[in-house]
C-alpha cells in the first residue's frame, strides 16, 4: 500500500470532490483515490489461493461469487478512471452503471439456480408467510429453516440486491475510514453466520472464506484510510464491497439476516431519496394552467424546474448531515465515524446473537 500510494501521487490520480460537498473536506482534494484496487487484488488472490488447498471449496458457485464481486469493482475502476480523465467528479452514466450491476446480479442468480444453490435461510416463523418448499437444518436447532426460492424470484432478488447494495455502499463512502470500518464488521459477521451453517451445506464454508478474507483485506486498507486518510478507496473499492456483499448474501441465502446488518446503508440510501424528493416538492412553482395536486406533484418530481426547494437534512447522505450537526457541538470527523462504527458493531452483535440463539 505505501508503494501504491506513492505511485498514485506521482501520477496525480487524486480524488475529485463533490461541488456541493462539505467545505471542511476541501483539503482532501489532493488525496489519491482508487485504493480499492489493492484490497480487490488481495481478496481475489487469497480466495483463489484458498480454493486450491486440498479440502477447501471447489464448487463453481465459489468462483462465480468472487468473480462477480471483482466485476463490480471493475465497473468502479472504469468510473474512477473517467473522473480522472475528465478531471471532475462525474464518471460514467449512472444508468449504465446501474444497468450493468443489475445484469451482474441477475447472471449470478441464474448460475446459482443452475447449480441448485437458490436457498434462503429464514426463521421458521416466516415460512408460513412466504409459503415455499423448506427443510429444517439439522446443525442449527430450531427454529431456522431453508426455503428454496423459485428461479424467477432468485433472479429478481439477485439483480435488485447487487444494484442496491453497490450503490448504497457507494453513497456511504464519504468520510475517512467510514465505509471500510463498517464493511469489515459486516463481512466478519457474515463469515461467522455462513460458517455456522456449513455442516448442512458445505459450500457455505467457501462463502465464509471469501467473506472473512474481505474483512481482513479491509482492515489492512483501514490502516491507510483512517483519519487523516492517506488514500481513498474510490468507486473502485465501494462498488467491489457492495457487489461482493450482495453476491455472498445471495449465494449463502442470508438475505433476511443481511437486512438488519446493512441498516446503516439502507438509511443512507433512503436519506438521499428523501432529500431529493423533498427538495423537488418544496420548490415554489405556479403552473400556467390549473393542475390537480397529483399532477403538480408528478410534474415537480419528473421535470427539472427552476428555483430552490427546502432541504430535509443539512446534507445527504445521512453521514454528512450528522457531520454538520455534530461539528457545531465540537465533534471532529473521526468522532462521527467512530459513532457510526459503534452503531454498526451493535447491529452486528444483535444479528449474531439472534442467529446463534435461533
MOHU-V579671 format. One record per backbone hydrogen bond with DSSP energy under -0.5 kcal/mol. NH is the residue of the N-H (numbers start at 0). CO is the residue of the C=O. E is the energy in kcal/mol with one decimal. If there is no record, write none. Layout:
# MOHU-V579671
NH;CO;E
NH;CO;E
This chain:
# MOHU-V579671
4;0;-2.9
5;1;-2.1
6;2;-2.2
7;3;-2.5
8;4;-2.1
9;5;-1.9
10;6;-1.4
11;7;-0.6
11;8;-0.8
12;7;-2.3
13;11;-1.5
14;30;-2.4
16;14;-0.6
20;17;-1.2
24;21;-1.6
25;22;-1.5
27;24;-2.0
28;25;-1.5
29;26;-0.5
30;27;-2.1
31;229;-0.6
32;12;-1.7
34;231;-2.9
35;232;-1.6
36;33;-1.5
37;34;-1.4
38;34;-0.8
39;35;-1.8
40;36;-2.1
41;37;-2.4
42;38;-2.0
43;39;-2.7
44;40;-2.8
45;41;-2.2
46;42;-2.4
47;43;-2.3
48;44;-2.1
49;45;-2.5
50;46;-1.7
51;47;-0.7
51;48;-0.9
52;49;-1.4
55;52;-2.2
61;58;-1.4
62;58;-1.0
63;59;-2.2
64;60;-2.2
65;61;-1.7
66;62;-2.4
67;63;-2.1
68;64;-2.0
69;65;-2.0
70;66;-2.3
71;67;-1.9
72;68;-1.6
73;69;-2.1
74;70;-1.8
75;71;-1.7
76;72;-2.1
77;73;-2.5
78;74;-2.1
79;75;-2.8
80;76;-2.5
81;77;-2.2
82;78;-1.7
83;79;-2.1
84;80;-2.5
85;81;-2.5
86;82;-1.2
87;82;-1.6
89;87;-1.1
96;92;-2.4
97;93;-2.6
98;94;-2.6
99;95;-2.4
100;96;-2.0
101;97;-2.3
102;98;-2.2
103;99;-2.5
104;100;-2.4
105;101;-2.4
106;102;-2.8
107;103;-2.3
108;104;-2.1
109;105;-2.1
110;106;-2.3
111;107;-2.4
112;108;-2.5
113;109;-2.3
114;110;-1.3
115;112;-1.7
116;111;-3.4
118;116;-1.0
119;146;-2.0
120;252;-3.5
121;119;-0.6
121;144;-2.6
123;142;-3.4
125;122;-2.1
126;122;-0.6
126;123;-1.0
127;123;-0.7
128;125;-0.9
129;125;-2.8
130;126;-3.0
132;147;-0.5
134;145;-1.3
136;143;-1.0
137;135;-0.6
139;136;-1.0
140;138;-0.6
144;121;-3.2
145;134;-1.9
146;119;-3.1
146;144;-0.6
147;132;-2.7
148;117;-2.4
148;146;-0.7
153;149;-2.3
154;150;-2.4
155;151;-2.2
156;152;-2.4
157;153;-2.5
158;154;-2.4
159;155;-2.3
160;156;-3.0
161;157;-2.0
162;158;-1.9
163;159;-3.0
164;160;-2.3
165;161;-2.0
166;162;-1.8
167;163;-2.2
168;164;-2.5
169;165;-1.9
170;166;-2.0
171;167;-1.9
172;168;-1.4
173;171;-1.7
177;174;-1.9
178;174;-0.5
180;176;-1.9
181;177;-2.0
182;178;-2.6
183;179;-2.0
184;180;-0.8
185;181;-1.9
186;182;-2.8
187;183;-1.9
188;184;-2.3
189;185;-2.7
190;186;-2.1
191;187;-1.7
192;188;-2.2
193;189;-2.7
194;190;-2.2
195;191;-2.2
196;192;-0.9
197;194;-1.4
199;196;-0.7
200;196;-1.2
203;200;-2.5
204;201;-1.6
205;201;-0.7
206;202;-1.7
207;203;-2.4
208;204;-1.9
209;205;-2.0
210;206;-2.4
211;207;-2.7
212;208;-2.3
213;209;-2.3
214;210;-1.9
215;211;-2.1
216;212;-2.5
217;213;-2.2
218;214;-1.7
219;215;-1.8
220;216;-2.1
221;217;-2.4
222;218;-0.9
222;219;-0.7
223;220;-1.7
224;220;-1.1
225;221;-1.7
229;223;-2.9
230;223;-1.0
231;31;-2.5
235;75;-0.5
236;232;-1.5
237;233;-2.2
238;234;-2.3
239;235;-0.9
240;236;-2.7
241;237;-2.5
242;238;-2.4
243;239;-3.0
244;240;-2.5
245;241;-2.2
246;242;-2.3
247;243;-2.6
248;244;-2.7
249;245;-2.6
250;246;-2.7
251;247;-2.8
252;248;-0.9
252;249;-0.5
253;248;-1.7
257;253;-1.6
258;254;-1.4
259;255;-0.6
260;256;-1.1
261;257;-2.6
262;259;-1.2
265;261;-2.4
266;262;-2.5
267;263;-2.2
268;264;-2.3
269;265;-2.6
270;266;-2.2
271;267;-1.4
272;268;-2.0
273;269;-2.9
274;270;-2.2
275;271;-2.4
276;272;-2.4
277;273;-2.6
278;274;-2.3
279;275;-2.1
280;276;-2.5
281;277;-1.7
282;279;-1.1
283;307;-0.5
286;284;-0.6
295;291;-2.4
296;292;-2.5
297;293;-2.3
298;294;-2.2
299;295;-2.4
300;296;-2.0
301;297;-1.9
302;298;-2.1
304;302;-1.2
319;316;-1.3
320;316;-1.0
321;317;-2.1
322;318;-2.0
323;319;-2.1
324;320;-2.5
325;321;-2.8
326;322;-1.4
327;323;-1.0
327;324;-0.5
328;325;-0.8
329;326;-1.3
330;325;-2.6
335;331;-1.4
336;332;-2.2
337;333;-2.3
338;334;-1.8
339;335;-2.0
340;336;-2.4
341;337;-2.4
342;338;-2.2
343;339;-2.5
344;340;-2.4
345;341;-1.9
346;342;-2.1
347;343;-2.6
348;344;-2.6
349;345;-2.4
350;346;-2.3
351;347;-2.6
352;348;-2.6
353;349;-2.2
354;350;-2.8
355;351;-2.7
356;352;-2.2
357;353;-2.6
